[in-house]
Amino acid sequence: MKTCTSMSPGRPGMSEVPWHRRPSAFLAVLADSWRETRDSKVLYVLLGGIGLLLGVVLTANFEPLPGSKPYLQLAARACGIETAGLDLANLDVAELAGRLKGALYSLESSAVLDDADDLPSARWEVVLRRQGVPLVGGRESAEEVSSRFGKVAEGRLFVVDSIGEIRDRLGDLTGVQRWKMTISAGPDLRVAWPHRMTLFWGAVQLTPDSGAPLGLQIFILYKLLTTGFGAWIMLLVGVVVTSFFVPNMIRKGTLELLLVRPIPRWRLLFYKYLGGLLFALVLLLALVGGAWLATGLRAGLWSPTVLLAVPIVMLFFALLYACSTMVAVITRAPVPAMLVTCLYWVALFIVGVLHGVVETSRVEESGESRPKAGVSLSELKSNRSGPQRRAPSRPVDRKPLHERTFGKVVEAIHAVLPRDRDLDNLMDLQLVRDLALAGPLRDFATRSMSSASVGLGITLAHLGGFLLVACLIFSRRDP
């Protein structure tokens, strides 16, 4: 017995409408994923944990410590040196001598104006002294000194508000010039100024009494919240929660109901994958956006580059979730998907750590020194004789690690695996530009972008490979 279904004229049946013209299929699968996440209550627990963590950050206080003299002296000495591109991490006497501009500058006196505290918000009156080198350095104008004073590497510590030359007969005969200047803080002074950080409205002190550069503190805080401890917890919980999405979809009954929709099976799986990414995106936006707002409100530093943590961490989660999706399609069970994904994550971490050890061996063998992730003014002042390189501790007749079989195997494996550390360094190198004063770090960031680009390509290749295998198996397997 045949059953006929009548259709009203001008209104085609659902089967006659192409799938690509019906976005309701995608929205339906997305709504199923969101409903499954919401019903698990994990999302609300994580959002509550993020809110609690950011609430603790909002109790932080960053108190600047008085003491402008070291920074004024540094700004004065820097007037006689060409600081553009100077490697602050590897100061060399010969290089400094080659950068001299024919004169030596020193700070003769300084005083805080308007009876204000000696803090970055103050203004100062200083007397700058220049001793010209005979037959090398000529006289300089006030405009030249004004444009150069306060500039260290690619940072600007002080800005000259007014300047006037103090002339006397003896100074003209001996080649000495002196200027009386009124100066105020430049855009980078507060970042380098030492601050004392406390939590819970001053109850718990986190820095020593001498303080630490504000930029360094914010950098560490960003790392802990966005790509460090906070991101690791979010990724781990995300892997556990989303490992149930695909097995629940392909179990008997549910899959048959979903296949009623006239869309390709691989697209149905891909929609489910996007639904899992939506879960991570909500948490990441709350964590990174909240960290940016909380630190900005408490410290007064707004670095938009920290928002790069959202696509960076999302990409790594997308890689882990693609691995989980592939294993879930093969096994139809959440536990194997969860365990294999965690083992894959641990393997990437171990290979990354071992590769870092091999790279350290190569750098030590070549005698090079890697630039630091940030150089503060206190490090610069205490490093006048250059960095102290330690003598190699390995025996002379023993090969360095990167030349041994173990090191070569580690490098070969690292070359074909996704590089989560390279992705993490993308944000670090961007943050250094906002929160540090080391000019060559910009060049280091440019050089490092090539390896990060390769790591990004390998990560996308692994992600696409996992999804391709999952979609092929899901398309050809019977419900």
Beta strands, then each sheet from edge to edge (+ up, - down):
strand 1: 61-64
strand 2: 103-112
strand 3: 123-132
strand 4: 151-152
strand 5: 155-156
strand 6: 158-166
strand 7: 176-185
strand 8: 194-199
strand 9: 204-205
strand 10: 212-213
sheet 1: 1+ 8- 9+
sheet 2: 1+ 8- 10+
sheet 3: 2+ 3- 7+ 6-
sheet 4: 4+ 5-
end
